[in-house]
């Protein structure tokens, strides 16, 4: 019976002669995702009044004030999809490119998400981060 975990680990394995190729594939994937994000941002900021509310610059259908817009979400999900398809097909190259896409897209999406969540003026952390005067102070205790 095939072991999917062992197959996944084989995809992650890098032989000494493949190191440069692996770095180029992962770095190329991350660079491509960054370029795609930059192009979408340039398109949006070329005329924000025109592009606001048009595809892909639309809010997410659930929690539109907290979740990043669709363009950011699309950039974030491409990497995991490519990596998963590469893993299913057994293609190391596609898997590595997908991993690189994920290395840029997902943290970028999380940054937008956190900046939206922390921008709440009653949050002390968000207030300090975005320069708002704190409206309400609270203390978080762990444990």
C-alpha positions in Angstrom: 0.0 0.0 0.0 1.5 3.4 -1.0 2.3 5.8 1.8 1.3 9.3 0.9 3.5 10.9 3.6 6.6 9.1 2.2 5.7 10.3 -1.3 5.4 13.9 0.0 8.8 13.7 1.8 10.3 12.5 -1.5 9.0 15.6 -3.2 10.7 17.7 -0.4 14.0 15.9 -0.7 16.7 17.9 -2.4 19.8 16.1 -3.6 23.1 18.0 -3.5 23.2 18.3 -7.3 19.6 19.8 -7.3 20.2 22.6 -4.8 20.7 25.4 -7.2 17.7 24.3 -9.3 15.5 24.0 -6.2 16.5 27.5 -5.0 15.7 28.9 -8.5 12.3 27.2 -8.6 11.3 28.2 -5.1 12.7 31.8 -5.5 11.2 32.0 -9.0 7.8 31.1 -7.6 8.0 33.6 -4.9 9.1 36.3 -7.3 6.3 35.5 -9.8 3.7 35.8 -7.0 5.2 39.1 -5.9 5.2 40.4 -9.5 1.5 39.3 -9.9 0.6 41.1 -6.6 2.5 44.2 -7.8 0.7 44.2 -11.1 -2.7 43.9 -9.5 -1.8 46.8 -7.0 -0.5 49.0 -9.9 -3.7 48.4 -11.9 -5.9 49.2 -8.8 -3.9 52.3 -7.8 -3.8 53.6 -11.4 -7.5 54.6 -11.0 -8.9 53.5 -7.6 -12.3 55.2 -8.2 -12.8 53.1 -11.4 -11.4 49.8 -10.1 -13.1 49.8 -6.7 -15.9 47.2 -6.7 -14.9 45.7 -10.0 -13.4 42.1 -10.4 -11.0 41.2 -8.8 -11.0 44.2 -6.6 -14.1 43.3 -4.7 -14.6 42.6 -1.0 -14.9 39.0 0.1 -18.6 37.9 0.5 -18.1 37.0 4.2 -16.6 39.4 6.7 -15.8 42.0 3.9 -14.5 44.5 6.4 -12.0 42.1 8.0 -10.9 39.6 5.2 -8.6 40.9 2.5 -10.2 41.6 -0.9 -10.5 39.0 -3.6 -7.3 40.1 -5.5 -5.2 39.5 -2.4 -6.9 36.2 -1.8 -6.4 35.0 -5.3 -2.7 35.7 -5.1 -2.5 33.8 -1.8 -4.4 30.6 -3.0 -2.6 30.1 -6.2 0.6 28.8 -4.5 -1.0 26.1 -2.4 -3.1 24.9 -5.4 0.0 24.7 -7.6 1.9 22.9 -4.8 -0.9 20.5 -4.2 -1.3 19.7 -7.9 2.5 19.2 -8.2 2.4 16.8 -5.2 -0.5 14.9 -6.6 1.2 14.6 -10.0 4.5 13.7 -8.4 6.3 16.7 -10.1 9.0 18.1 -8.0 9.4 21.2 -10.2 5.7 22.1 -9.9 5.7 21.4 -6.2 8.7 23.7 -5.6 7.3 26.5 -7.7 4.0 26.2 -5.8 6.0 26.3 -2.5 7.7 29.5 -3.7 4.3 31.0 -4.7 3.0 30.1 -1.2 6.1 31.6 0.5 5.1 35.0 -0.9 1.3 34.8 -1.2 0.2 33.4 2.1 2.3 35.8 4.4 1.2 38.7 2.2 -2.5 37.7 2.7 -1.9 37.3 6.5 -0.3 40.7 6.7 -3.4 42.3 5.1 -5.7 40.3 7.3 -3.8 41.3 10.5 -3.6 44.9 9.5 -7.4 44.9 9.0 -8.1 43.1 12.3 -5.6 45.2 14.3 -6.9 48.5 12.8 -9.9 48.4 15.1 -9.5 51.6 17.2 -10.5 50.0 20.4 -7.6 47.6 20.1 -4.6 48.9 21.9 -2.2 47.1 19.5 -4.1 48.3 16.4 -4.2 51.8 17.8 -0.5 52.0 18.4 0.2 50.4 15.0 -2.0 52.7 13.0 -1.5 55.9 15.0 -5.0 56.0 16.5 -5.6 57.4 20.0 -6.6 54.4 22.2 -10.3 54.6 23.0 -10.3 51.7 25.5 -7.5 50.0 27.3 -7.4 46.4 28.0 -4.9 43.8 29.2 -4.4 40.4 27.8 -3.3 37.7 30.2 -2.2 34.3 29.1 -2.9 31.3 31.3 
